[in-house]
Amino acid sequence: MAKLTLVGDKPAAGSLAPKHLKAATRAWFDQISREYQLESQHLKILQIAAESWDGYESARDSIAENGMTFVNKKHGDIKPRPEVAIMQNNRLAFLRAMRELNLDVQPPDTPRPSPLKYPR
C-alpha cells in the first residue's frame, strides 16, 4: 500500500472527500477513490468509513488525555468514560464499512468461521 503524504489541510482541486473530514482522512479518501472505480453507493460507504475513522481517532485522543475511567462522585465507583464506547463503536463501524466495500482482494490471515447451516 502506498504511503500517504499530505500537502496541507486543504483538499486537492479534484477532491471527492467531504470537507468535514480531517486532513489525513481526506487524503486517504482521495487515494482510495483514485485507485478504485467506485460507484455512488460505494462513495457513501467510503464516507461512512472515513467519518467512523475520524470519530475513532477523536475518541482515542480523548482517552489518551483523560484516561479510560472516571470516578462517579455520587457513588464513588469507577466507570468507563463514554469515549471508550464511542471508540469501540466507531472502530466497528469502520471495519464493517471496509468489509462492505471489499476493496482488498487478499484473503484474511485467519479465515472466518463457516456460515450458519440454517437460513436466517
Backbone torsions as a table, in degrees:
resi	resn	phi	psi	omega
1	MET	NA	138.5	-178.4
2	ALA	-72.1	147.2	178.3
3	LYS	-81.5	136.1	179.1
4	LEU	-81.2	136.7	173.7
5	THR	-124.5	139.6	-177.6
6	LEU	-107.2	142.1	178.2
7	VAL	-119.9	47.8	-179.3
8	GLY	107.8	-179.8	-176.2
9	ASP	-89.4	-11.0	-177.1
10	LYS	-88.1	138.6	177.6
11	PRO	-67.8	156.3	178.9
12	ALA	-65.9	166.3	-174.5
13	ALA	-59.2	-41.7	-177.7
14	GLY	-99.8	29.1	-174.9
15	SER	-71.0	135.9	174.4
16	LEU	-95.7	-10.0	-174.7
17	ALA	-69.6	139.5	174.9
18	PRO	-61.8	144.0	-175.5
19	LYS	-71.5	-19.4	-178.1
20	HIS	-79.7	-6.1	178.5
21	LEU	-77.5	154.6	174.9
22	LYS	-65.4	157.7	-174.5
23	ALA	-58.0	-45.3	-179.3
24	ALA	-64.9	-37.0	180.0
25	THR	-71.7	-36.9	175.3
26	ARG	-62.0	-42.0	179.0
27	ALA	-63.4	-40.9	178.0
28	TRP	-64.4	-43.7	178.7
29	PHE	-58.7	-46.9	-179.7
30	ASP	-65.6	-38.2	178.7
31	GLN	-62.5	-46.0	179.9
32	ILE	-64.1	-43.5	-178.1
33	SER	-68.4	-24.8	175.2
34	ARG	-79.0	-39.7	-174.2
35	GLU	-77.1	-24.2	-177.0
36	TYR	-124.0	149.5	173.7
37	GLN	-88.6	104.4	-176.3
38	LEU	-108.1	138.4	174.7
39	GLU	-85.9	173.9	-173.7
40	SER	-59.7	-39.6	179.7
41	GLN	-67.3	-30.9	177.4
42	HIS	-71.3	-35.2	176.9
43	LEU	-65.3	-35.6	176.3
44	LYS	-65.2	-42.4	178.2
45	ILE	-65.5	-40.1	177.2
46	LEU	-63.5	-38.0	176.9
47	GLN	-63.6	-42.3	177.4
48	ILE	-60.9	-42.2	178.8
49	ALA	-62.6	-43.8	-178.7
50	ALA	-65.7	-43.4	178.3
51	GLU	-64.7	-38.1	177.7
52	SER	-64.3	-39.9	179.5
53	TRP	-64.9	-42.6	177.8
54	ASP	-62.2	-42.2	177.0
55	GLY	-63.1	-39.4	177.3
56	TYR	-61.8	-47.4	-178.9
57	GLU	-66.1	-38.0	178.2
58	SER	-64.0	-44.8	178.7
59	ALA	-65.1	-40.2	179.0
60	ARG	-63.8	-40.1	177.6
61	ASP	-64.1	-40.8	178.5
62	SER	-65.0	-39.6	178.0
63	ILE	-65.9	-39.3	178.4
64	ALA	-63.0	-34.9	-179.3
65	GLU	-80.1	-42.6	-171.6
66	ASN	-106.2	-9.4	-177.5
67	GLY	90.2	170.1	-176.5
68	MET	-88.1	-16.4	-177.0
69	THR	-131.7	166.5	173.0
70	PHE	-144.1	160.3	179.1
71	VAL	-94.2	123.6	177.1
72	ASN	-71.1	115.3	-175.4
73	LYS	-67.5	-28.6	-177.6
74	LYS	-70.0	-44.4	-176.1
75	HIS	-113.7	-12.5	178.9
76	GLY	80.7	6.7	179.6
77	ASP	-89.6	160.9	-178.8
78	ILE	-93.8	130.5	-178.5
79	LYS	-126.4	151.7	174.3
80	PRO	-72.9	144.6	177.9
81	ARG	-68.6	148.9	178.5
82	PRO	-58.5	-27.1	-179.3
83	GLU	-63.8	-25.3	178.5
84	VAL	-63.8	-46.8	178.2
85	ALA	-66.9	-38.4	178.3
86	ILE	-62.1	-44.0	179.0
87	MET	-62.0	-46.9	-179.5
88	GLN	-63.1	-44.9	-179.5
89	ASN	-63.8	-41.6	179.3
90	ASN	-69.4	-37.0	177.0
91	ARG	-62.5	-45.2	179.9
92	LEU	-64.5	-42.3	178.4
93	ALA	-63.3	-40.2	178.1
94	PHE	-62.1	-48.7	-178.4
95	LEU	-64.0	-38.9	178.6
96	ARG	-66.7	-41.3	179.1
97	ALA	-65.1	-41.2	178.6
98	MET	-66.1	-38.8	176.9
99	ARG	-64.9	-38.4	179.2
100	GLU	-65.0	-37.8	178.4
101	LEU	-68.4	-32.5	176.9
102	ASN	54.9	47.6	-178.7
103	LEU	-80.6	-27.7	-176.7
104	ASP	-87.7	120.0	-177.3
105	VAL	-88.2	-11.2	178.8
106	GLN	-75.2	137.9	177.2
107	PRO	-69.8	152.5	178.1
108	PRO	-66.9	158.4	-179.6
109	ASP	-64.0	-44.1	178.3
110	THR	-108.7	123.0	-177.6
111	PRO	-66.5	150.6	177.3
112	ARG	-73.8	155.3	177.3
113	PRO	-63.5	156.9	179.6
114	SER	-61.0	147.6	178.6
115	PRO	-66.1	161.3	179.1
116	LEU	-62.7	145.2	-176.6
117	LYS	-77.8	-22.8	-177.9
118	TYR	-102.9	151.1	-179.0
119	PRO	-69.3	154.7	-178.8
120	ARG	-80.6	NA	NA
